[in-house]
Amino acid sequence: MKTQLVTLSSLFFISLSSSVLASDAIVNESLEQKKQDKISYHSQDIRNVQSSITGEYESYEDADAISLDGTYGINDKASVGITYKNYSFDYGDEASDVMSLTGQYNISSNVVIDGVWNNIDGEYNNYRFGGNYVGDARFGVWNVGANYYGGDLADGFDVEAGVLVPFGNMYYRGDFTYFVDAEGYENIFENKLGWTNGKIDVNASVSTYELGEDTFFGVELGYLF
């Protein structure tokens, strides 16, 4: 009888241990699947909503600009951010400060909406909101979109198109924007060449207005987390 009790208790212990191990395996498999299901985009993909800190320097024909941007990602679907930008002009001691609030929401893996509100020198305000359709391709990523902008200085529409071509840790990013019924420049074309490991992003850019009429340069360093 004693031997039988020991045997029964041993069987119960083995059965219980097997159940616990099976349960742990299911939990671990579920956690691993969640990690795999978590969406991860290239640092220059417009769908990327990771939290980040970015600094940039730009050189224009008659001015220089320095900016600092902080972005907070929300549940891999949205982000909010704030940017400070200072322009120093070559003539006189004039300067200009711009504060911006930004927001983005990924409706799906192909549709992104975003907006920005700018305050210039504490006197003028303008805003922009719009959306993009984003597609994946063999070469990388492409997007097309449209925006409406308005405020104290100007209002109107623009259409845009962009491509992202990664090769190893390097990448090329090109963005073309056409301003509909613009009073000044009608278009801007930005070409960006950079390197990223998913955490650090550094790039240099050459941008032209009117396809070469005016050109400015930029250098950017960002940290994503």
Z-matrix of the N, CA and C atoms (Angstrom, degrees):
N
C 1 1.465
C 2 1.511 1 110.41
N 3 1.310 2 116.21 1 -41.77
C 4 1.457 3 121.56 2 -179.93
C 5 1.521 4 109.78 3 -64.98
N 6 1.341 5 114.14 4 -41.15
C 7 1.464 6 118.51 5 178.77
C 8 1.513 7 110.77 6 -63.84
N 9 1.315 8 117.64 7 -39.36
C 10 1.455 9 122.54 8 179.55
C 11 1.520 10 110.85 9 -63.99
N 12 1.343 11 118.11 10 -40.60
C 13 1.463 12 122.00 11 179.34
C 14 1.517 13 110.60 12 -63.68
N 15 1.323 14 115.12 13 -42.76
C 16 1.469 15 118.93 14 178.84
C 17 1.518 16 110.15 15 -62.32
N 18 1.313 17 116.18 16 -41.28
C 19 1.462 18 120.69 17 -179.12
C 20 1.516 19 111.24 18 -65.20
N 21 1.343 20 116.41 19 -43.96
C 22 1.458 21 120.64 20 179.13
C 23 1.526 22 111.61 21 -63.93
N 24 1.332 23 115.69 22 -42.69
C 25 1.466 24 118.93 23 179.71
C 26 1.526 25 110.73 24 -66.00
N 27 1.339 26 116.02 25 -36.03
C 28 1.463 27 119.50 26 177.90
C 29 1.521 28 110.95 27 -65.05
N 30 1.336 29 115.84 28 -42.08
C 31 1.457 30 119.89 29 177.97
C 32 1.523 31 111.18 30 -62.82
N 33 1.331 32 116.56 31 -40.00
C 34 1.467 33 121.25 32 179.16
C 35 1.525 34 110.26 33 -63.81
N 36 1.354 35 115.25 34 -41.86
C 37 1.471 36 120.07 35 -179.87
C 38 1.532 37 110.47 36 -64.83
N 39 1.322 38 115.64 37 -43.13
C 40 1.465 39 120.05 38 179.29
C 41 1.523 40 110.39 39 -63.40
N 42 1.347 41 115.89 40 -43.32
C 43 1.460 42 120.65 41 179.85
C 44 1.521 43 111.32 42 -63.08
N 45 1.355 44 115.82 43 -43.18
C 46 1.464 45 120.91 44 179.87
C 47 1.528 46 110.41 45 -65.01
N 48 1.344 47 116.21 46 -42.98
C 49 1.467 48 120.24 47 179.53
C 50 1.523 49 111.02 48 -62.03
N 51 1.331 50 116.36 49 -40.45
C 52 1.460 51 120.62 50 179.71
C 53 1.518 52 110.85 51 -64.26
N 54 1.341 53 115.90 52 -39.53
C 55 1.464 54 120.23 53 179.20
C 56 1.521 55 111.09 54 -64.54
N 57 1.341 56 115.97 55 -42.49
C 58 1.469 57 120.58 56 179.38
C 59 1.523 58 110.57 57 -63.80
N 60 1.348 59 115.96 58 -44.53
C 61 1.461 60 119.79 59 179.63
C 62 1.520 61 111.36 60 -62.84
N 63 1.332 62 116.27 61 -40.88
C 64 1.461 63 120.32 62 178.94
C 65 1.521 64 110.83 63 -64.60
N 66 1.343 65 115.46 64 -41.15
C 67 1.468 66 120.10 65 178.61
C 68 1.521 67 111.05 66 -63.47
N 69 1.348 68 116.28 67 -43.60
C 70 1.468 69 120.44 68 178.26
C 71 1.527 70 111.10 69 -61.92
N 72 1.320 71 115.91 70 -38.58
C 73 1.462 72 119.84 71 -179.69
C 74 1.521 73 110.61 72 -64.52
N 75 1.336 74 116.24 73 -40.54
C 76 1.467 75 120.64 74 178.94
C 77 1.519 76 110.78 75 -64.63
N 78 1.345 77 116.40 76 -43.40
C 79 1.467 78 121.02 77 179.21
C 80 1.518 79 110.72 78 -62.63
N 81 1.341 80 116.36 79 -46.75
C 82 1.465 81 120.21 80 179.92
C 83 1.525 82 111.74 81 -62.27
N 84 1.330 83 115.51 82 -40.09
C 85 1.467 84 119.78 83 178.43
C 86 1.522 85 110.89 84 -64.52
N 87 1.341 86 115.76 85 -39.28
C 88 1.464 87 120.43 86 178.76
C 89 1.522 88 111.39 87 -65.01
N 90 1.354 89 116.46 88 -42.83
C 91 1.466 90 120.52 89 178.90
C 92 1.521 91 111.03 90 -64.46
N 93 1.330 92 116.01 91 -40.33
C 94 1.464 93 120.22 92 179.46
C 95 1.523 94 110.69 93 -65.25
N 96 1.337 95 116.13 94 -38.17
C 97 1.459 96 120.23 95 178.90
C 98 1.519 97 110.97 96 -66.23
N 99 1.347 98 116.30 97 -38.25
C 100 1.459 99 120.09 98 178.08
C 101 1.517 100 110.87 99 -63.73
N 102 1.340 101 116.68 100 -38.54
C 103 1.463 102 120.40 101 177.56
C 104 1.521 103 110.40 102 -62.92
N 105 1.349 104 115.69 103 -41.08
C 106 1.449 105 119.99 104 -179.45
C 107 1.518 106 111.17 105 -69.72
N 108 1.349 107 116.45 106 -34.84
C 109 1.456 108 121.01 107 -177.88
C 110 1.523 109 112.38 108 -75.92
N 111 1.335 110 118.06 109 -18.26
C 112 1.457 111 121.09 110 -178.85
C 113 1.516 112 109.75 111 -62.90
N 114 1.325 113 116.12 112 126.81
C 115 1.452 114 121.26 113 -175.92
C 116 1.516 115 109.97 114 -75.43
N 117 1.319 116 115.87 115 132.31
C 118 1.455 117 121.05 116 178.48
C 119 1.521 118 108.75 117 -132.60
N 120 1.334 119 116.36 118 122.48
C 121 1.456 120 121.39 119 -179.09
C 122 1.524 121 110.46 120 -113.73
N 123 1.323 122 115.53 121 155.92
C 124 1.457 123 122.45 122 174.82
C 125 1.526 124 108.97 123 -57.30
N 126 1.327 125 116.61 124 149.18
C 127 1.468 126 120.62 125 -176.65
C 128 1.523 127 112.69 126 -59.85
N 129 1.348 128 117.74 127 -25.14
C 130 1.461 129 121.48 128 -179.35
C 131 1.530 130 112.93 129 -102.57
N 132 1.324 131 116.70 130 4.90
C 133 1.467 132 121.15 131 173.36
C 134 1.522 133 107.71 132 -74.94
N 135 1.327 134 118.16 133 129.70
C 136 1.468 135 119.44 134 -175.99
C 137 1.522 136 112.06 135 -65.27
N 138 1.331 137 118.40 136 -13.15
C 139 1.463 138 121.29 137 176.22
C 140 1.522 139 112.64 138 -80.72
N 141 1.325 140 117.46 139 -9.14
C 142 1.464 141 121.09 140 -178.36
C 143 1.526 142 109.96 141 -69.86
N 144 1.332 143 116.64 142 122.62
C 145 1.465 144 121.37 143 179.99
C 146 1.533 145 110.63 144 -122.03
N 147 1.325 146 116.67 145 29.67
C 148 1.462 147 120.24 146 176.54
C 149 1.524 148 110.99 147 -65.71
N 150 1.322 149 115.68 148 151.41
C 151 1.462 150 120.02 149 170.60
C 152 1.525 151 108.09 150 -66.61
N 153 1.333 152 116.28 151 142.02
C 154 1.460 153 119.18 152 -176.14
C 155 1.522 154 111.13 153 -158.78
N 156 1.327 155 114.38 154 160.40
C 157 1.464 156 123.24 155 171.15
C 158 1.523 157 106.39 156 -127.69
N 159 1.338 158 116.50 157 128.33
C 160 1.460 159 120.81 158 -174.84
C 161 1.519 160 111.07 159 -135.27
N 162 1.320 161 115.78 160 136.05
C 163 1.458 162 121.90 161 173.65
C 164 1.518 163 109.67 162 -119.08
N 165 1.342 164 116.73 163 144.35
C 166 1.460 165 119.84 164 -176.95
C 167 1.526 166 111.02 165 -143.57
N 168 1.327 167 114.96 166 144.23
C 169 1.468 168 121.88 167 173.31
C 170 1.523 169 107.97 168 -121.54
N 171 1.341 170 116.82 169 133.42
C 172 1.456 171 121.90 170 178.63
C 173 1.524 172 109.79 171 -127.45
N 174 1.327 173 115.96 172 141.96
C 175 1.463 174 121.94 173 179.61
C 176 1.523 175 109.55 174 -120.97
N 177 1.346 176 116.04 175 116.97
C 178 1.456 177 122.61 176 178.00
C 179 1.532 178 109.40 177 -103.89
N 180 1.316 179 115.52 178 176.64
C 181 1.460 180 120.12 179 -178.91
C 182 1.520 181 111.93 180 -61.88
N 183 1.329 182 117.75 181 -39.20
C 184 1.464 183 120.95 182 -177.69
C 185 1.522 184 113.04 183 -129.67
N 186 1.339 185 116.70 184 23.01
C 187 1.466 186 120.03 185 -178.91
C 188 1.523 187 110.53 186 -161.99
N 189 1.327 188 115.36 187 160.48
C 190 1.461 189 123.27 188 172.22
C 191 1.523 190 107.99 189 -126.65
N 192 1.320 191 116.53 190 151.56
C 193 1.459 192 120.47 191 -179.30
C 194 1.522 193 110.22 192 -138.32
N 195 1.323 194 115.65 193 139.97
C 196 1.462 195 122.92 194 175.17
C 197 1.524 196 107.75 195 -125.96
N 198 1.324 197 116.76 196 134.18
C 199 1.464 198 120.00 197 -179.22
C 200 1.518 199 111.16 198 -136.11
N 201 1.327 200 115.13 199 153.66
C 202 1.464 201 123.13 200 176.01
C 203 1.515 202 108.09 201 -133.92
N 204 1.328 203 115.63 202 128.14
C 205 1.461 204 120.94 203 -175.52
C 206 1.522 205 110.44 204 -125.85
N 207 1.328 206 116.28 205 137.57
C 208 1.456 207 122.39 206 173.68
C 209 1.517 208 109.94 207 -124.70
N 210 1.326 209 117.08 208 128.13
C 211 1.463 210 121.94 209 -178.04
C 212 1.523 211 109.62 210 -125.19
N 213 1.334 212 115.63 211 138.62
C 214 1.467 213 121.01 212 178.84
C 215 1.521 214 108.94 213 -116.92
N 216 1.340 215 116.78 214 119.27
C 217 1.452 216 121.73 215 179.97
C 218 1.520 217 112.16 216 -84.13
N 219 1.331 218 116.09 217 145.02
C 220 1.462 219 122.15 218 -176.58
C 221 1.526 220 109.53 219 -126.75
N 222 1.330 221 116.78 220 109.40
C 223 1.464 222 124.00 221 171.89
C 224 1.534 223 113.89 222 52.94
N 225 1.310 224 117.64 223 33.95
C 226 1.470 225 122.21 224 178.04
C 227 1.525 226 113.32 225 57.99
N 228 1.345 227 117.25 226 16.63
C 229 1.462 228 120.89 227 -177.96
C 230 1.520 229 112.89 228 -124.63
N 231 1.322 230 117.58 229 -24.23
C 232 1.462 231 120.11 230 -172.69
C 233 1.521 232 110.21 231 -148.55
N 234 1.318 233 115.47 232 168.69
C 235 1.462 234 120.68 233 176.20
C 236 1.518 235 109.60 234 -155.00
N 237 1.324 236 115.61 235 153.84
C 238 1.460 237 123.06 236 172.18
C 239 1.526 238 106.92 237 -130.97
N 240 1.329 239 116.06 238 149.89
C 241 1.451 240 118.09 239 -176.96
C 242 1.509 241 112.94 240 -153.12
N 243 1.324 242 115.29 241 167.02
C 244 1.458 243 122.65 242 176.39
C 245 1.527 244 108.33 243 -137.17
N 246 1.335 245 115.94 244 139.20
C 247 1.462 246 121.62 245 -177.70
C 248 1.525 247 110.22 246 -132.80
N 249 1.320 248 115.56 247 137.46
C 250 1.471 249 121.35 248 171.62
C 251 1.521 250 107.91 249 -116.50
N 252 1.348 251 116.04 250 131.65
C 253 1.460 252 120.92 251 -179.08
C 254 1.520 253 109.80 252 -134.68
N 255 1.335 254 116.13 253 133.18
C 256 1.461 255 121.98 254 179.92
C 257 1.525 256 110.04 255 -119.94
N 258 1.341 257 115.20 256 126.99
C 259 1.462 258 121.82 257 176.13
C 260 1.521 259 109.12 258 -104.08
N 261 1.328 260 116.61 259 130.41
C 262 1.466 261 122.38 260 174.27
C 263 1.523 262 107.89 261 -115.51
N 264 1.337 263 116.14 262 120.55
C 265 1.459 264 120.78 263 -175.89
C 266 1.519 265 111.07 264 -94.13
N 267 1.330 266 115.42 265 148.82
C 268 1.461 267 121.02 266 -176.78
C 269 1.523 268 112.74 267 -71.58
N 270 1.315 269 117.18 268 -27.03
C 271 1.457 270 119.95 269 -178.61
C 272 1.534 271 109.91 270 -92.21
N 273 1.350 272 115.55 271 126.43
C 274 1.457 273 120.15 272 179.81
C 275 1.516 274 111.63 273 66.76
N 276 1.318 275 114.82 274 -157.24
C 277 1.465 276 121.24 275 178.58
C 278 1.527 277 111.02 276 -110.00
N 279 1.320 278 116.58 277 25.70
C 280 1.454 279 120.31 278 -175.41
C 281 1.525 280 111.25 279 -73.62
N 282 1.323 281 114.47 280 146.11
C 283 1.462 282 121.57 281 177.27
C 284 1.525 283 108.40 282 -148.11
N 285 1.302 284 116.26 283 164.31
C 286 1.457 285 121.13 284 -179.80
C 287 1.520 286 108.96 285 -143.38
N 288 1.322 287 116.11 286 138.51
C 289 1.465 288 122.04 287 179.70
C 290 1.525 289 110.02 288 -115.73
N 291 1.310 290 116.06 289 137.28
C 292 1.463 291 121.57 290 179.23
C 293 1.525 292 109.00 291 -128.70
N 294 1.326 293 115.85 292 125.98
C 295 1.465 294 122.32 293 173.65
C 296 1.524 295 108.18 294 -109.61
N 297 1.327 296 116.70 295 133.54
C 298 1.460 297 120.69 296 -176.70
C 299 1.520 298 111.00 297 -130.76
N 300 1.325 299 115.51 298 141.94
C 301 1.460 300 123.22 299 171.21
C 302 1.517 301 107.68 300 -114.93
N 303 1.322 302 116.98 301 130.90
C 304 1.456 303 120.87 302 -175.83
C 305 1.523 304 110.88 303 -124.95
N 306 1.317 305 115.57 304 157.05
C 307 1.455 306 121.12 305 176.41
C 308 1.516 307 110.51 306 -152.76
N 309 1.314 308 116.52 307 148.03
C 310 1.463 309 121.63 308 179.93
C 311 1.518 310 109.64 309 -145.73
N 312 1.348 311 115.33 310 145.05
C 313 1.463 312 120.23 311 175.50
C 314 1.523 313 108.55 312 -139.99
N 315 1.321 314 115.97 313 128.43
C 316 1.461 315 121.75 314 177.48
C 317 1.525 316 108.99 315 -91.07
N 318 1.317 317 116.40 316 102.99
C 319 1.463 318 120.57 317 179.49
C 320 1.525 319 110.38 318 -64.13
N 321 1.313 320 115.82 319 -39.91
C 322 1.462 321 121.86 320 176.53
C 323 1.522 322 107.78 321 -151.61
N 324 1.325 323 116.32 322 -173.05
C 325 1.462 324 119.08 323 178.75
C 326 1.523 325 111.96 324 -73.21
N 327 1.331 326 116.76 325 -6.55
C 328 1.464 327 120.43 326 -179.73
C 329 1.525 328 114.56 327 -119.64
N 330 1.324 329 118.01 328 -14.03
C 331 1.464 330 120.73 329 -175.27
C 332 1.523 331 110.35 330 -122.95
N 333 1.338 332 115.38 331 124.64
C 334 1.461 333 122.53 332 -178.28
C 335 1.525 334 109.10 333 -126.85
N 336 1.336 335 116.98 334 133.44
C 337 1.458 336 120.97 335 172.79
C 338 1.527 337 108.34 336 -118.86
N 339 1.328 338 115.72 337 147.48
C 340 1.457 339 118.90 338 -179.09
C 341 1.523 340 110.34 339 -153.59
N 342 1.321 341 115.21 340 166.74
C 343 1.454 342 120.59 341 179.35
C 344 1.512 343 110.99 342 -157.07
N 345 1.344 344 115.71 343 160.50
C 346 1.462 345 121.43 344 178.98
C 347 1.520 346 109.23 345 -147.18
N 348 1.314 347 116.13 346 142.32
C 349 1.467 348 123.45 347 173.63
C 350 1.517 349 107.84 348 -120.86
N 351 1.336 350 116.53 349 128.60
C 352 1.459 351 122.33 350 -178.13
C 353 1.521 352 111.10 351 -116.31
N 354 1.322 353 115.77 352 139.85
C 355 1.461 354 121.90 353 170.05
C 356 1.522 355 107.68 354 -118.68
N 357 1.331 356 116.28 355 123.62
C 358 1.462 357 121.94 356 -174.89
C 359 1.520 358 109.58 357 -108.94
N 360 1.315 359 116.13 358 116.97
C 361 1.472 360 123.26 359 178.04
C 362 1.523 361 112.95 360 55.36
N 363 1.316 362 117.27 361 24.13
C 364 1.454 363 120.47 362 179.36
C 365 1.511 364 114.30 363 69.57
N 366 1.342 365 118.19 364 8.65
C 367 1.463 366 121.83 365 -175.57
C 368 1.521 367 113.54 366 -119.07
N 369 1.329 368 116.55 367 -39.23
C 370 1.460 369 120.38 368 -174.06
C 371 1.524 370 110.30 369 -115.39
N 372 1.320 371 115.22 370 146.22
C 373 1.457 372 121.59 371 178.65
C 374 1.523 373 109.87 372 -127.18
N 375 1.297 374 115.83 373 141.55
C 376 1.458 375 119.80 374 169.17
C 377 1.522 376 109.11 375 -146.08
N 378 1.307 377 115.82 376 167.43
C 379 1.460 378 120.76 377 -175.17
C 380 1.521 379 109.04 378 -147.26
N 381 1.305 380 114.44 379 161.49
C 382 1.459 381 121.62 380 176.18
C 383 1.516 382 108.78 381 -149.33
N 384 1.323 383 116.70 382 137.27
C 385 1.462 384 119.67 383 172.53
C 386 1.526 385 108.83 384 -144.90
N 387 1.325 386 114.98 385 150.24
C 388 1.458 387 119.27 386 -177.77
C 389 1.510 388 111.51 387 -176.85
N 390 1.313 389 115.73 388 -160.56
C 391 1.454 390 119.96 389 -177.49
C 392 1.510 391 112.10 390 -157.00
N 393 1.321 392 115.30 391 165.03
C 394 1.460 393 122.42 392 -179.55
C 395 1.519 394 110.74 393 -136.69
N 396 1.315 395 115.43 394 146.35
C 397 1.457 396 120.87 395 166.99
C 398 1.522 397 106.70 396 -100.21
N 399 1.325 398 116.67 397 129.35
C 400 1.462 399 122.16 398 -174.85
C 401 1.524 400 109.46 399 -118.19
N 402 1.313 401 115.82 400 134.47
C 403 1.455 402 120.61 401 179.14
C 404 1.516 403 112.03 402 -129.71
N 405 1.323 404 116.11 403 148.42
C 406 1.464 405 121.98 404 175.99
C 407 1.526 406 109.37 405 -95.35
N 408 1.317 407 115.67 406 140.17
C 409 1.460 408 121.23 407 -179.57
C 410 1.523 409 109.56 408 -137.17
N 411 1.323 410 116.57 409 172.61
C 412 1.460 411 120.28 410 -179.97
C 413 1.522 412 111.52 411 -62.46
N 414 1.328 413 116.86 412 -34.87
C 415 1.463 414 120.13 413 -178.34
C 416 1.519 415 112.55 414 -80.61
N 417 1.344 416 117.85 415 -17.26
C 418 1.458 417 121.27 416 -177.41
C 419 1.513 418 112.51 417 152.51
N 420 1.335 419 116.13 418 -114.90
C 421 1.468 420 121.68 419 -175.62
C 422 1.526 421 108.91 420 -139.53
N 423 1.342 422 116.66 421 144.98
C 424 1.458 423 121.40 422 174.40
C 425 1.525 424 108.89 423 -132.32
N 426 1.330 425 116.21 424 157.81
C 427 1.463 426 120.12 425 177.80
C 428 1.523 427 110.37 426 -150.35
N 429 1.326 428 115.35 427 148.78
C 430 1.466 429 122.45 428 172.94
C 431 1.521 430 106.90 429 -134.28
N 432 1.335 431 116.43 430 144.34
C 433 1.456 432 118.66 431 -177.45
C 434 1.509 433 112.88 432 -162.27
N 435 1.324 434 115.18 433 -179.94
C 436 1.459 435 122.53 434 179.27
C 437 1.520 436 108.88 435 -146.03
N 438 1.331 437 115.83 436 151.82
C 439 1.461 438 121.74 437 -178.41
C 440 1.523 439 110.86 438 -139.31
N 441 1.323 440 115.45 439 152.25
C 442 1.460 441 121.52 440 169.69
C 443 1.514 442 107.25 441 -115.18
N 444 1.333 443 117.00 442 136.08
C 445 1.456 444 120.67 443 178.28
C 446 1.527 445 109.49 444 -131.72
N 447 1.320 446 115.67 445 150.23
C 448 1.460 447 120.60 446 -179.17
C 449 1.516 448 110.46 447 -161.54
N 450 1.335 449 115.66 448 -177.89
C 451 1.454 450 120.36 449 -179.60
C 452 1.509 451 112.02 450 136.26
N 453 1.331 452 115.89 451 -154.71
C 454 1.460 453 121.22 452 -174.64
C 455 1.526 454 113.67 453 -74.55
N 456 1.312 455 118.37 454 -25.10
C 457 1.463 456 120.47 455 -171.42
C 458 1.526 457 114.03 456 -103.54
N 459 1.305 458 118.50 457 -35.31
C 460 1.467 459 120.84 458 -177.82
C 461 1.518 460 109.43 459 -164.67
N 462 1.326 461 115.21 460 162.09
C 463 1.457 462 119.50 461 173.38
C 464 1.526 463 108.52 462 -148.81
N 465 1.317 464 115.86 463 152.38
C 466 1.452 465 120.07 464 -179.09
C 467 1.513 466 112.00 465 162.14
N 468 1.320 467 115.32 466 -164.61
C 469 1.459 468 122.07 467 -179.26
C 470 1.525 469 109.82 468 -123.47
N 471 1.313 470 115.53 469 154.83
C 472 1.461 471 120.08 470 169.35
C 473 1.518 472 109.36 471 -140.83
N 474 1.316 473 115.46 472 154.87
C 475 1.467 474 121.83 473 174.32
C 476 1.521 475 107.18 474 -120.20
N 477 1.318 476 116.10 475 149.09
C 478 1.459 477 119.76 476 -174.70
C 479 1.519 478 111.57 477 -141.79
N 480 1.318 479 115.38 478 156.63
C 481 1.459 480 122.01 479 175.99
C 482 1.519 481 108.25 480 -147.39
N 483 1.327 482 116.11 481 144.94
C 484 1.457 483 119.50 482 -178.11
C 485 1.511 484 112.28 483 -148.28
N 486 1.339 485 115.62 484 158.00
C 487 1.464 486 122.00 485 175.14
C 488 1.523 487 108.80 486 -135.94
N 489 1.314 488 115.50 487 146.46
C 490 1.462 489 122.92 488 174.38
C 491 1.520 490 107.81 489 -125.80
N 492 1.336 491 116.26 490 122.53
C 493 1.464 492 121.30 491 -177.81
C 494 1.528 493 109.15 492 -123.33
N 495 1.336 494 118.29 493 97.25
C 496 1.473 495 120.23 494 176.67
C 497 1.529 496 110.82 495 -80.31
N 498 1.341 497 116.75 496 145.58
C 499 1.467 498 121.67 497 170.51
C 500 1.524 499 107.10 498 -144.79
N 501 1.350 500 114.15 499 102.07
C 502 1.455 501 120.19 500 -170.61
C 503 1.518 502 108.97 501 67.97
N 504 1.325 503 116.70 502 -135.52
C 505 1.460 504 120.92 503 175.51
C 506 1.524 505 112.35 504 -84.52
N 507 1.322 506 116.47 505 -8.96
C 508 1.458 507 121.26 506 178.07
C 509 1.532 508 109.97 507 -86.37
N 510 1.319 509 115.78 508 164.62
C 511 1.461 510 119.37 509 176.90
C 512 1.524 511 110.69 510 -159.74
N 513 1.329 512 114.09 511 156.97
C 514 1.466 513 121.79 512 170.14
C 515 1.515 514 107.52 513 -119.03
N 516 1.332 515 116.17 514 136.00
C 517 1.464 516 121.02 515 175.99
C 518 1.526 517 108.00 516 -129.55
N 519 1.333 518 116.86 517 125.60
C 520 1.458 519 121.67 518 177.30
C 521 1.514 520 110.63 519 -123.56
N 522 1.331 521 116.72 520 134.45
C 523 1.466 522 121.91 521 -179.82
C 524 1.526 523 110.10 522 -134.89
N 525 1.328 524 115.89 523 127.52
C 526 1.460 525 121.88 524 178.34
C 527 1.526 526 109.00 525 -118.03
N 528 1.331 527 116.39 526 130.06
C 529 1.466 528 122.01 527 179.35
C 530 1.521 529 109.41 528 -125.43
N 531 1.329 530 116.18 529 131.16
C 532 1.466 531 121.93 530 177.17
C 533 1.522 532 108.60 531 -115.62
N 534 1.333 533 115.63 532 123.89
C 535 1.458 534 121.55 533 -179.18
C 536 1.526 535 109.51 534 -91.99
N 537 1.317 536 116.27 535 118.14
C 538 1.460 537 121.76 536 -177.75
C 539 1.528 538 109.36 537 -77.46
N 540 1.346 539 117.22 538 129.82
C 541 1.471 540 122.84 539 179.15
C 542 1.524 541 112.13 540 55.43
N 543 1.316 542 117.21 541 37.19
C 544 1.463 543 120.51 542 -179.78
C 545 1.522 544 110.38 543 -75.67
N 546 1.338 545 116.11 544 144.48
C 547 1.459 546 121.11 545 178.27
C 548 1.530 547 111.20 546 -84.08
N 549 1.327 548 117.38 547 -26.97
C 550 1.462 549 120.98 548 179.74
C 551 1.512 550 110.91 549 -106.16
N 552 1.341 551 115.60 550 -121.92
C 553 1.459 552 120.01 551 177.94
C 554 1.526 553 110.30 552 -65.31
N 555 1.326 554 115.70 553 142.78
C 556 1.455 555 120.45 554 -178.68
C 557 1.527 556 113.01 555 -94.91
N 558 1.325 557 117.51 556 -22.58
C 559 1.459 558 118.56 557 -177.96
C 560 1.518 559 110.77 558 -154.89
N 561 1.324 560 114.85 559 159.82
C 562 1.461 561 122.42 560 174.90
C 563 1.529 562 108.23 561 -141.44
N 564 1.325 563 115.62 562 138.84
C 565 1.461 564 121.74 563 -177.94
C 566 1.523 565 108.21 564 -127.59
N 567 1.336 566 116.42 565 116.06
C 568 1.462 567 121.70 566 -179.27
C 569 1.522 568 110.03 567 -105.85
N 570 1.333 569 116.00 568 131.51
C 571 1.461 570 122.73 569 175.58
C 572 1.523 571 108.34 570 -119.38
N 573 1.312 572 115.51 571 124.74
C 574 1.465 573 120.44 572 -173.58
C 575 1.528 574 109.88 573 -127.69
N 576 1.337 575 116.47 574 131.69
C 577 1.462 576 122.46 575 176.12
C 578 1.521 577 107.88 576 -121.99
N 579 1.342 578 116.65 577 126.81
C 580 1.453 579 118.20 578 -174.20
C 581 1.512 580 114.68 579 -149.68
N 582 1.334 581 113.79 580 -178.78
C 583 1.470 582 123.56 581 179.12
C 584 1.515 583 108.12 582 -136.54
N 585 1.335 584 115.80 583 139.20
C 586 1.462 585 120.19 584 176.82
C 587 1.520 586 110.29 585 -149.94
N 588 1.332 587 114.84 586 147.60
C 589 1.465 588 120.41 587 172.22
C 590 1.521 589 110.99 588 -114.64
N 591 1.333 590 116.46 589 14.81
C 592 1.452 591 121.64 590 -179.27
C 593 1.509 592 113.32 591 95.00
N 594 1.326 593 116.80 592 -21.50
C 595 1.463 594 122.27 593 178.07
C 596 1.525 595 111.72 594 -111.99
N 597 1.318 596 115.20 595 -42.57
C 598 1.462 597 121.77 596 179.22
C 599 1.518 598 108.57 597 -112.60
N 600 1.326 599 116.31 598 136.96
C 601 1.459 600 121.77 599 178.17
C 602 1.522 601 108.64 600 -131.86
N 603 1.324 602 116.46 601 124.06
C 604 1.462 603 121.00 602 176.82
C 605 1.523 604 108.11 603 -131.05
N 606 1.334 605 116.81 604 135.37
C 607 1.458 606 119.50 605 -178.01
C 608 1.519 607 111.53 606 -152.35
N 609 1.316 608 114.90 607 161.55
C 610 1.465 609 122.89 608 174.16
C 611 1.525 610 107.43 609 -125.18
N 612 1.329 611 116.19 610 145.01
C 613 1.459 612 119.68 611 -176.15
C 614 1.522 613 111.64 612 -134.33
N 615 1.328 614 114.38 613 151.76
C 616 1.462 615 123.18 614 172.16
C 617 1.520 616 106.66 615 -127.32
N 618 1.325 617 116.59 616 121.38
C 619 1.458 618 121.40 617 -177.86
C 620 1.521 619 109.89 618 -121.17
N 621 1.325 620 116.58 619 141.23
C 622 1.459 621 121.08 620 -179.65
C 623 1.518 622 110.58 621 -127.92
N 624 1.328 623 115.40 622 140.61
C 625 1.457 624 122.15 623 169.72
C 626 1.521 625 108.54 624 -94.37
N 627 1.336 626 116.27 625 146.04
C 628 1.466 627 121.68 626 178.48
C 629 1.527 628 112.01 627 51.77
N 630 1.344 629 115.48 628 37.23
C 631 1.469 630 122.27 629 176.50
C 632 1.526 631 112.40 630 53.17
N 633 1.324 632 115.91 631 47.44
C 634 1.454 633 120.10 632 173.34
C 635 1.505 634 116.02 633 119.05
N 636 1.333 635 118.04 634 -6.01
C 637 1.465 636 119.76 635 -178.26
C 638 1.520 637 111.31 636 -66.26
N 639 1.322 638 117.36 637 -45.40
C 640 1.465 639 123.07 638 175.56
C 641 1.520 640 108.27 639 -131.70
N 642 1.323 641 115.99 640 145.62
C 643 1.462 642 121.32 641 -176.64
C 644 1.517 643 110.45 642 -132.58
N 645 1.340 644 116.75 643 141.31
C 646 1.460 645 120.34 644 170.98
C 647 1.523 646 109.37 645 -138.00
N 648 1.325 647 115.17 646 159.37
C 649 1.460 648 121.92 647 -172.77
C 650 1.529 649 110.18 648 -120.48
N 651 1.330 650 115.54 649 153.97
C 652 1.456 651 119.92 650 179.63
C 653 1.519 652 112.33 651 -144.90
N 654 1.325 653 115.70 652 151.87
C 655 1.464 654 123.26 653 173.52
C 656 1.520 655 107.11 654 -132.36
N 657 1.333 656 116.82 655 132.64
C 658 1.466 657 121.01 656 -173.52
C 659 1.526 658 110.52 657 -133.96
N 660 1.321 659 115.68 658 140.14
C 661 1.463 660 122.10 659 175.89
C 662 1.516 661 108.44 660 -132.07
N 663 1.333 662 116.44 661 126.98
C 664 1.453 663 120.51 662 -178.24
C 665 1.513 664 112.30 663 -133.53
N 666 1.332 665 115.25 664 152.18
C 667 1.466 666 121.98 665 175.07
C 668 1.515 667 107.76 666 -125.19
N 669 1.327 668 117.41 667 125.52
C 670 1.454 669 123.38 668 -178.49
C 671 1.523 670 109.87 669 -109.51
N 672 1.334 671 116.17 670 140.95
C 673 1.468 672 119.38 671 179.66
C 674 1.519 673 110.90 672 -148.95
